[in-house]
């Protein structure tokens, strides 16, 4: 029998639907499930535990009385409703970027800094999907040998940009498939746009699909740097380049890390294998390494191709892949709620925090 009233904001979106699915898969103690989204999506239904739950338009009234509210609707909805919901006693777990750098709000990957949950004031942020995948692979090694600097290149799937981006990949792939005249060189921007509908299709391509800042970095790259420091509680030199690739689900990352102390590939494999939420797939002689297609729909972050970097004294190369909709988003949020429930009766409630219906 469930014990908690749970709300999912943005329930019809790709992350919101994944939250609902994970709540069911992990048998989260749901007594009542409330689903909300924009007015355009109100009236739709989402399956949960054999039933169809009707989606309502997101309002403060819909959220009132919920023990947990998972926000997966974007920055605007979080900014509008999160703190109001928290003030009424709901624990808000937010996937948007609205509050990640807010000093009042813990930014949490439970396996790494779950202790930060003790200081929440009603709103908790879950990091960017690229930050989560990177740190799940890098943090165990940082604890073992301390990262001096990490150069990271991401290979991020289109689902990280939502349903519309997934639809665009499928549509553009259909339009461009078989067009050797465009795919093999010599095509003009105008010709590509006529066929695919855009001058920069993601199909058969790689793109920088984020906002460029004044220094030339993308906002996605800046998020990875700033979020890493907040989660770690100390500066860690991260040099990322974020790239969108024509993959539906799963973010891959090439990481080249330099450490303060030597760490052999064998030791790194042992350290990673012991870390919760990480699996090592690293047997190149048998062509065994993680790929987005093989790891999509799975919870862990997978690491392979662990080898020495001969250009520095204490360096390793590694390759990490994680499902950006699960551990990169929805699963991380549900794990946060599970951690709060698991600490019931043992964790003191922080001073100055609004009363919550979740027992502590």
KAHUDA-V935702 format. One record per backbone hydrogen bond with DSSP energy under -0.5 kcal/mol. NH is the residue of the N-H (numbers start at 1). CO is the residue of the C=O. If there is no record, write none. Layout:
nh-><NH | NH>
co-><CO | CO>
This chain:
nh-><3 | 4 | 6 | 6 | 7 | 8 | 9 | 10 | 11 | 11 | 13 | 16 | 17 | 18 | 19 | 20 | 21 | 22 | 23 | 24 | 25 | 26 | 27 | 28 | 30 | 31 | 31 | 32 | 34 | 34 | 35 | 36 | 37 | 41 | 42 | 43 | 44 | 46 | 48 | 51 | 53 | 53 | 54 | 55 | 56 | 58 | 63 | 64 | 66 | 67 | 68 | 69 | 70 | 71 | 71 | 72 | 72 | 78 | 79 | 80 | 81 | 82 | 85 | 86 | 87 | 88 | 88 | 89 | 90 | 91 | 92 | 92 | 93 | 94 | 94 | 95 | 102 | 105 | 106 | 106 | 108 | 108 | 112 | 113 | 114 | 116 | 117 | 118 | 119 | 120 | 121 | 124 | 125 | 126 | 132 | 133 | 134 | 135 | 136 | 137 | 138 | 139 | 142 | 143 | 144 | 145 | 146 | 146 | 148 | 149 | 150 | 151 | 152 | 152 | 153 | 154 | 155 | 156 | 158 | 159 | 160 | 161 | 162 | 166 | 167 | 168 | 169 | 170 | 171 | 172 | 173 | 174 | 175 | 176 | 177 | 179 | 180 | 182 | 183 | 184 | 185 | 192 | 193 | 194 | 195 | 196 | 197 | 205 | 207 | 209 | 210 | 213 | 216 | 219 | 222 | 223 | 224 | 225 | 226 | 227 | 228 | 229 | 230 | 231 | 232 | 233 | 234 | 238 | 239 | 240 | 241 | 244 | 245 | 246 | 247 | 251 | 252 | 252 | 253 | 254 | 255 | 255 | 256 | 257 | 257 | 258 | 259 | 260 | 260 | 261 | 268 | 269 | 270 | 271 | 272 | 273 | 274 | 275 | 275 | 278 | 279 | 281 | 281 | 282 | 283 | 286 | 287 | 288 | 289 | 290 | 295 | 296 | 298 | 301 | 302 | 303 | 304 | 307 | 307 | 309 | 310 | 312 | 315 | 316 | 317 | 318 | 319 | 320 | 321 | 322 | 323 | 324 | 326 | 328 | 329 | 330 | 331 | 332 | 333 | 334 | 335 | 336 | 337 | 338 | 339 | 340 | 341 | 342 | 343 | 344 | 345 | 346 | 347 | 347 | 348 | 353 | 357 | 359>
co-><29 | 29 | 4 | 32 | 68 | 34 | 70 | 36 | 8 | 36 | 10 | 10 | 13 | 14 | 15 | 16 | 17 | 18 | 19 | 20 | 21 | 22 | 24 | 23 | 28 | 4 | 29 | 4 | 6 | 32 | 54 | 8 | 56 | 38 | 38 | 55 | 41 | 53 | 51 | 48 | 46 | 51 | 52 | 44 | 35 | 37 | 59 | 60 | 63 | 5 | 5 | 91 | 7 | 69 | 93 | 9 | 70 | 74 | 75 | 76 | 77 | 78 | 81 | 82 | 83 | 84 | 85 | 86 | 85 | 67 | 90 | 122 | 69 | 92 | 124 | 71 | 99 | 102 | 104 | 123 | 106 | 125 | 109 | 109 | 110 | 113 | 114 | 115 | 116 | 117 | 123 | 92 | 106 | 94 | 128 | 129 | 130 | 131 | 132 | 133 | 134 | 135 | 138 | 139 | 140 | 141 | 141 | 142 | 258 | 258 | 237 | 256 | 150 | 239 | 254 | 241 | 252 | 243 | 247 | 248 | 157 | 158 | 159 | 162 | 163 | 164 | 165 | 166 | 167 | 168 | 169 | 170 | 171 | 172 | 173 | 176 | 178 | 179 | 179 | 180 | 182 | 188 | 189 | 190 | 191 | 192 | 193 | 202 | 244 | 207 | 208 | 217 | 213 | 211 | 218 | 219 | 220 | 221 | 222 | 223 | 224 | 225 | 226 | 227 | 228 | 229 | 229 | 236 | 150 | 238 | 152 | 207 | 156 | 205 | 245 | 322 | 155 | 250 | 320 | 153 | 253 | 318 | 151 | 255 | 316 | 149 | 314 | 145 | 146 | 145 | 264 | 265 | 266 | 267 | 268 | 269 | 270 | 271 | 272 | 275 | 301 | 279 | 303 | 280 | 288 | 283 | 284 | 283 | 287 | 281 | 291 | 292 | 295 | 277 | 321 | 279 | 319 | 305 | 317 | 315 | 308 | 309 | 312 | 257 | 307 | 255 | 304 | 253 | 302 | 251 | 300 | 322 | 323 | 323 | 326 | 325 | 326 | 326 | 329 | 330 | 331 | 332 | 333 | 334 | 335 | 336 | 337 | 338 | 339 | 341 | 360 | 343 | 343 | 360 | 346 | 350 | 89 | 357>
